[in-house]
């Protein structure tokens, strides 16, 4: 019984450790973070920040918030690729 209880506590702790959703933060909306842990950033406007609006701020496979690129994001970023 003690082992089962310990396992249940461990599983519950792991389940609550990952964010359930993420929010966009930063001066230009270029950061993706957990709610309540929004970050600030220098207000440097870069043209490629516009492409982030075409991606998704969500929980990644690492259980941390991050940007998920979409085909529209990848297409937008092509114009910023150096040759």
C-alpha positions as a LaTeX table, in Angstrom:
\begin{tabular}{lrrr}
\hline
Residue & $x$ (\AA) & $y$ (\AA) & $z$ (\AA) \\
\hline
Unk1 & 0.00 & 0.00 & 0.00 \\
Unk2 & 2.85 & 2.40 & 0.85 \\
Unk3 & 4.46 & 1.76 & $-2.57$ \\
Unk4 & 1.19 & 2.47 & $-4.39$ \\
Unk5 & 0.70 & 5.68 & $-2.43$ \\
Unk6 & 4.27 & 6.80 & $-3.18$ \\
Unk7 & 3.78 & 6.07 & $-6.87$ \\
Unk8 & 0.52 & 8.01 & $-6.89$ \\
Unk9 & 2.20 & 11.02 & $-5.29$ \\
Unk10 & 5.03 & 10.85 & $-7.84$ \\
Unk11 & 2.67 & 10.61 & $-10.82$ \\
Unk12 & 0.56 & 13.49 & $-9.49$ \\
Unk13 & 3.66 & 15.65 & $-9.00$ \\
Unk14 & 4.83 & 14.96 & $-12.55$ \\
Unk15 & 1.40 & 15.65 & $-13.98$ \\
Unk16 & 1.17 & 19.03 & $-12.29$ \\
Unk17 & 4.73 & 20.03 & $-13.20$ \\
Unk18 & 3.93 & 20.62 & $-16.86$ \\
Unk19 & 1.96 & 23.65 & $-18.01$ \\
Unk20 & $-1.52$ & 22.99 & $-19.34$ \\
Unk21 & $-1.39$ & 25.99 & $-21.63$ \\
Unk22 & 1.02 & 28.68 & $-22.69$ \\
Unk23 & 0.76 & 32.42 & $-23.27$ \\
Unk24 & 2.52 & 34.86 & $-25.56$ \\
Unk25 & 4.62 & 37.45 & $-23.74$ \\
Unk26 & 7.52 & 39.80 & $-24.36$ \\
Unk27 & 7.47 & 43.36 & $-25.62$ \\
Unk28 & 6.74 & 42.28 & $-29.20$ \\
Unk29 & 4.91 & 39.03 & $-28.49$ \\
Unk30 & 8.01 & 37.04 & $-29.36$ \\
Unk31 & 8.16 & 34.90 & $-26.20$ \\
Unk32 & 6.06 & 31.86 & $-25.30$ \\
Unk33 & 5.78 & 31.09 & $-21.58$ \\
Unk34 & 3.62 & 29.59 & $-18.85$ \\
Unk35 & 0.71 & 31.65 & $-17.52$ \\
Unk36 & 1.86 & 33.61 & $-14.48$ \\
Unk37 & 5.49 & 33.31 & $-15.61$ \\
Unk38 & 5.36 & 35.78 & $-18.46$ \\
Unk39 & 8.69 & 37.25 & $-19.42$ \\
Unk40 & 9.73 & 40.72 & $-20.44$ \\
Unk41 & 12.13 & 41.47 & $-23.24$ \\
Unk42 & 13.86 & 44.47 & $-24.78$ \\
Unk43 & 11.56 & 46.29 & $-27.19$ \\
Unk44 & 13.64 & 45.54 & $-30.26$ \\
Unk45 & 11.37 & 45.15 & $-33.25$ \\
Unk46 & 12.63 & 42.58 & $-35.73$ \\
Unk47 & 10.75 & 41.97 & $-38.99$ \\
Unk48 & 10.75 & 38.20 & $-38.45$ \\
Unk49 & 8.68 & 38.63 & $-35.26$ \\
Unk50 & 5.72 & 39.08 & $-37.61$ \\
Unk51 & 6.09 & 35.42 & $-38.62$ \\
Unk52 & 5.54 & 34.24 & $-35.03$ \\
Unk53 & 1.87 & 35.19 & $-35.42$ \\
Unk54 & 1.71 & 32.30 & $-37.89$ \\
Unk55 & 3.04 & 29.74 & $-35.37$ \\
Unk56 & 1.52 & 28.33 & $-32.18$ \\
Unk57 & 2.60 & 29.05 & $-28.60$ \\
Unk58 & 1.93 & 25.73 & $-26.87$ \\
Unk59 & 3.34 & 22.99 & $-24.65$ \\
Unk60 & 6.13 & 21.14 & $-26.46$ \\
Unk61 & 7.25 & 17.51 & $-26.15$ \\
Unk62 & 9.72 & 18.70 & $-23.48$ \\
Unk63 & 6.68 & 19.72 & $-21.36$ \\
Unk64 & 7.80 & 23.35 & $-21.61$ \\
Unk65 & 6.15 & 26.18 & $-23.48$ \\
Unk66 & 7.55 & 27.00 & $-26.90$ \\
Unk67 & 6.72 & 27.86 & $-30.46$ \\
Unk68 & 5.38 & 25.21 & $-32.82$ \\
Unk69 & 6.13 & 26.18 & $-36.42$ \\
Unk70 & 3.34 & 25.86 & $-38.95$ \\
Unk71 & 3.70 & 25.69 & $-42.74$ \\
Unk72 & 2.63 & 29.36 & $-42.84$ \\
Unk73 & 5.38 & 30.26 & $-40.38$ \\
Unk74 & 8.01 & 28.39 & $-42.39$ \\
Unk75 & 6.87 & 30.15 & $-45.57$ \\
Unk76 & 7.01 & 33.55 & $-43.86$ \\
Unk77 & 10.53 & 32.91 & $-42.56$ \\
Unk78 & 11.84 & 32.13 & $-46.07$ \\
Unk79 & 11.96 & 35.84 & $-46.86$ \\
Unk80 & 14.42 & 36.35 & $-43.97$ \\
Unk81 & 16.78 & 33.54 & $-44.98$ \\
Unk82 & 20.22 & 34.82 & $-45.96$ \\
Unk83 & 21.62 & 33.66 & $-49.24$ \\
\hline
\end{tabular}
